[in-house]
Amino acid sequence: MPLGETIVSLSTPHGESAIAVIRLSGPDCSRLAQECFKESRGLEPRVASLRHYLSLRGDKIDDVVALYFADGKSYTGEPMLELSCHGNPFVIQRLMEDLVARGCRMAEPGEYTRTAFLNGKLDLAQAEAVADLISARSERAIEMARRQLDGALGSRVAEYVDQLLSIQANIEAYIDFPEEDLPEENEAGPIQDLAKLSTEFSALIQTANYKESLSEGINTVIAGAPNAGKSSLLNLLVGEDRAIVSAEPGTTRDYITERIIAGPYTLKITDTAGIHKASDNTEALGIEKTVQRLSHADLVLLVIDSADDPPTLPDEALELIAAEKCLVIENKTDLAASKDRADYLPELRHIRVSATSGEGIDGIRKQVVDLLEAHEIVPHPDSLVVNARHATALYAARDAVDAARTKLINGEPTELAGSDMRMAVDALEQIVGEIDNEAMLDRLFSAFCIGK
């Protein structure tokens, strides 16, 4: 991906649409802004202008809205040209072919954002946030991605680096200038400061556990005895018939997964086989899968039939149902035999609903949000959330800080502690991109969509 070339791509989804956007970036954008339109008046930067796009042969291809960005004033930091044309795939193809004929190269996945990073318009954490923002599946995921895109993680890393450099400078002053009139060295201060940094690194590392639930959806399992109405509840929450509903117990033998919105969160919700003593091997396999799903669940919706005696669930299932992640849904409240079952697993939250009439369904979403936030299954709205790459760098920084602290406690040479702190700084700077690793950048940006 050499800099200095002019790249082009379609930045809107493929297929028919009212408008399509073609994006160019590179040194030839200024020339193309003149040649493609054959008009004496040039394009004023950052001002949209309706123009006739003419091919190399002089044929009119389409009327486009052209928008030019000058060098250093664009997303990539290079001259950029954006063309909004009619969203006919044939028109798009002709425009793209003509631009390639004029010397442009088709952009690779993530090349615009990679160019922005290489030109200093974004740090690496911000570049990753671009992909997170595009793929976010919930309001909270969008908020987290936007905070990182605004540079919150980069600012936090800069603060940590400043603190480490300050501690290191204080220690090394006594190494480099032992005969100067310096205050008496206080090693307890650096030891405490390093301990505080280690604790903060650990807390930030733990937020990586939230990453998948924010991006893919909170892993939610609908469980309960056969014929309690689990599949009916899933269908009602999803808004369509996704699961087979039958009066015959044990109809669900495998699991079905769908995504629904609950407040600012997305739930990746799975309907499972009823939990009870199996009557055949096939049913037993379905129940075993349910228990496996429960063991990995962030949230459990335990459905019971409020018109029947409370179920006796297997011990292996009950062991996986904890108060901090389970909501008991007392279903079938529309039946005359329905009773309040608050005394069943009383340590858990309860809500009474009818999957047949829809009564109480909105309350499920509210209870779910309350449960997620009360027990920190989801991050606080103001918190930072790191990804696996950030966490790896933070692990290395924490280990180096702990090593430096141990050396100071044991009275080892402060030069060795200073070396550990420099290693911690190097690890932190990898988060924002103070690295020279072409292979790592290739892997990171290859996951982006073309046109971004």
N, C-alpha and C positions, 0 to 999 in steps of 0.2 A: 504494500500500500504506500507507494512513494508520494510524498508531498510534491506539489508543483504541477500535478496533472489536474485536469478539469473533469470532474465526475458528474454523472447524471443518473437519476432514478425516478421512478414513480413513487410519490410519498403518500398516496392514498390507496385504499384497497383495490385489488384487481376486480374487474367486472364493470357492468354498466352503472353509471351514476350521473347525477346532474352535472357535477363538476369534478374534475380530476386535477391534482397538483403535481407538476413535474419540477423537481428541484435540481439545481446545478450548483456546484461549488468548485472554485479554482480560478487561476489567473486569466482564463479565456472568457470569463463571464462578461467583462466589460466589452470585449470585442463582439461577442455574440449578441449582446444587448443592442448593438448597432446593426450588425449584419442581418439578423433574422427579421427585422422589421422594415429595413430600407427606407427609413424616414430621417429627415434632417434633424429633427428634435430628438435628443437623447433621452434616456430614462433618468429622472431625478431620483436620487437614492431615497428609499423608504416611502415612495409615493406610487400607489397603484395606477397603472395606465392601460387603457384598452388599446390593443394594437392588432394589426393584421400580421399573422405569422406567415412568412414566405419561405418556401423551400429553397435549396441551393439552385434549383432550376427556375426559380421565380414563380412557382405555383403557390397560390394561397392554400394553406392547409386548414387554418382555423382562425377565428377571432379569439385572442387570449387576453387575460389580464396579467400584465407583466409587473413584477416587483423586483427592484434591484437593490442589493446591499453592498456598500463599498467595503474595501479591504479594512479589516479590523473592526468593522461595525456589524458583523453578522454572527450567526450561531457558531459557525466553524472558525471564525477569525479570518477567513479568506473572502474575496469577492463572491457573492452568491446571486443567483437569479432564480426566481420562482415564477412558473408559468401556470396559470389557472385556465384550463381549457375545458371544452365539453367532454363529458365522461363517456364518450363512445370509444370502446376498445380499439377500433380501427383508426380513429383520429389520434389516440394516444400512441399507437404503434408507429404511425407515420411521423409524428413529432419526434419520438425517441430515435427512430432510424435516421432522421435528418440531423439531429444533434450529434449522433455518433459519427455520421459522415463529415461533420464539421470539425471533428477532432476530439470529441468527448469520449470518455470511457465509462462503461456501466459501473455504478458503485457496488461495492461489496457490502455484506451485512454489517451494520454499525459503523460504516466508514465516516459518516458525517460527525457522529459523536466522538469517534476516535480522533478525527482531525481537530475537533474542538478541544479535546484533552491535550493533544500534542502541541496545540497553539496556545495553551494556557487559559483557555476560556472556561474550562471546568477542571476541577480536580477529579481523581479517579472515582471517589465515592459519589460525587455528583453525577458522573457519567453513568454509573451503575443505577442511580436513582431514575435516570431517564427511562431505562428499560422497565424498572419497577412501576413507574407511573403509568406506562402504556399497558402493562399487564395486570394492574391492580383490579381486584374483583369486588372491592367493598369501599365504602366511604372512609373507613379507618385506614385501610391500606393506601388509599390516595393521600390521606393526610400525612402518613409516615413518609411516603415517597417524596411528597412535596417539601417536607421539612428537610430531608436529606438533600434534595435538589437545591434548596436555598443555602446549603453549606453548613448546616448545623453540626454534622459529624466532623467535617473538616475543621470547624472552629473548636470543637471539643478536643480534637487531636492536637491542634496548635497549642491549646492551653496545657495539655499534658507535656508536650515537648518543651514548652517554656519552663514548666516546673522542674522537669528533669535537668535541663541545662542549667537552671539556677542552682539546684542542689549540687550538680557536678562542678560548677564553677566555684562554689563555696568550698567544696572539699579540695579541689585542685589548687586553690589559692595557697593552702598550707603546704602543698607539695612543691609548687614552683617558687614560692617566696617564703621560705621558712624563717628567714632572718628579718623580715619586715615586721613593723609594729602592728600586727593584726590582733584582733580580740582573741581571747582564749578559745580554742577550738571546742565546739560543743557537738559531739557526735550523736547525742540523743536526738537533737533536732532533725538531722537528716534521716535517722532511723525511723522516727515517727512520720516524717513526710513520705518516705518510701512505703511505709505500711499503709498509709492513707491511699496512695496511688494504687497499690496492689489491690486494695479493697474495691476501689472504683473500677479498675480493670475487670475484676471478677464480676461485678454487677453488670457491666456492659456486655461481657461475654454471655451472660445468662439470657440476654435479650435475643440472642440468635435462635433460641427455642421458639420465639414468636413468629419467626420469619415465614415458615411454611404455612402456619395457620392463617396469617394475614394474606399471603399471596394465593394460596390454594383453597382456603376455607377452613374453618374450625372443624376438626374431625368429630362428627356427631353421630351417635348410634341410637337408633330406635330399638329398644329391647322390651321383652315381656313374655308372658305366657301365650300359648297359641290362642287365637280367636279373641284377643283382647282389643283388636282394632288398630294394630300397628300399621298395616298397609293402607287402611282407610285414612289414618292420620297423615301418612306420607303423601297420599294423593291430594288431600285437602291443603296441606302446606305448600306443595308444589303447584297446585292449581290445575292439575290434569291427572288422568288415570295412568300412573306409571307402574303400579304394583297390582297384581291379581288380588281381588277381594273375594273371599268365599266364606260361607258359614261353616265350612268343613275345617276343623283344626289342622294345623300343620301344612297349610297350602304353600307357604313361603319356604322353599327348600334352599334357596341361594339368596345372596344379598343384592340389592339395587341401590345405587348411589345417585343422588341428585344434589344440586346446590340451590339454596334459598337465601333470601335476605332477612336478617333479624336486626333491626336498627342499623347501626353503622357497620355491621359485620356480615360476612358471608359464612353460612354453615354448609359444610360438605356432609350431607346427611344420608345415612345408610339404613335401609330397612333390612331386618335380619329375621332368621327363622325363630319361631317361638321356643322359649327355653322350658323344657320339661323332660320327663323320662321318655326317651325315644322308643318307638315301637318297632323300628327297623333300622338297618345300617345306613340307608340313604338319609333318613331323618336325623340319625345320630351325627352324621357328617355335617349336616346343616347347623345343628346345635353347637358342634365343636367350632365351626367357623364363627358363630355368634360370640362365643366366649373369647376367641382370638381377637375379634373386632373390639370387644369390650376392653381388652387389655391394652389396646392402643388408643382408646377414645379420649378426647379432651372433654367431651360432654356426652352425657347419657340421658336420653328421654325414656324413662321406664313407664310403659303403658300398662295399666291394669283395668280390668273390667269391674266398674263400680257397682254393677248389678249382680255380681257373683262374689263368692268368697275370695278373699285375697289369695294370690297364688303362693305356693311354696317353691321358691327358686332354689336351684342347686347351689351348694356352698361355693363352688368355684366361680359362679356368677356373682353371688352376693359379695364375695371378697373384692370384686372389681368395681363395686358400686359404692362410691364415697360421697359423703354429704356435700363436699365442695364442688362436685362436678355432675350431680344428678338431680333431675327434676322428675317427680312422680306425676304422671298424667292420668287422672281418674277419668276414664272414658265412659261413654254410654250413659251420660247423665239424662238423656232424653227418655230412658226407660223407666217405667214405674217402680221397678225393683231397685233402682240406683240408691246407694247410700253413701254418706260421707265416710271416706276411708282414711281420715287423717291419722288414725292410730296404727296404720300399717307403715312400717319404717318411719316412725315419727320424727327421726332426726333429719329426714330429707324434706325439701320443699315439695308442696303439693299444689296442683291446680285441677279443677274439675271442668271437663269439656265434653262436647259431643261431636265426634267426627262425622256423624250423620247430618246434624243440623248446622254445624259450624259454630255453635255457641262456645265461647271461651277461647277460640283459636287465636285471636289477636293477643289475648293474655299470655299465651305460650311465648310469643316473641318477646314480650316485655319481661317475663320471668327469666327467659334465657339471657337477655342482656344484663339484667340485674345479677344473675348468677356468675356470668363471665367476668363482670367487672368487680364484684365483691370478693371473688377468690383469685383475682389476678391471673385468670386463664388467658386474658388478653392484656396487652401493655397499656399503661396509663397514656391518655391522649397526648401528654406533653413529653413523653419519653422518647429516647432514640432507640432504634432497633437496628442491630448490625446483622450482616449476612455471614456465611461460613468463612469467606475469605477474610473479612474483618476480624472475626473471632480468632482465626488462626494467628493473625498478626498480634492480636491482643494477648493471646496465650504466651507467645514468644516474649512480648514486652513484660508481661507479669512475671514470667520465670526469670528474666534478666534482673528485674527490680528486686525480686525476692533474693536472688543470689547476691546482689549488691548489699542488701540489708543484712543478710547473714554474715557477710564478710566484715561489715562494720561492727556488728554485735560481737563477733569472735576476735576482734582486734587485728584482723588481717591487714596487710598493706592497703592503704586507701587507693593506691594506683589501680589495684585489681577491682575494687568497687567502682571506680570511675570507668573502667573498661566495660563492666556490666551495664552501666547506665548508658554508655554510648550504643551498646547493642540494643537496649530498650528503645532509644530514640530511632535507630535504624528500622526497628520493627514497626513502630508507630507510623513512620513516614511512608511505609509501604501501603498503608490504608488509603492515603490521599494521592499516591502515585509517584513518590520520590524514589523511583526504581528504574532500572535499565534492563527490562526483561521482555524482549519482543515476543517470545513464545507465550508468556502469560497474557499479554495484551491481545494476541491473536485469539486465544481461547475465550477471553472475556467478551470481546466485541463480536465474535462469531455468533453469539446467542441473540444478538439484536436483529430486528427486522430490517430489510433493505429499505433505504429511504430515511433512516434515522441515524 
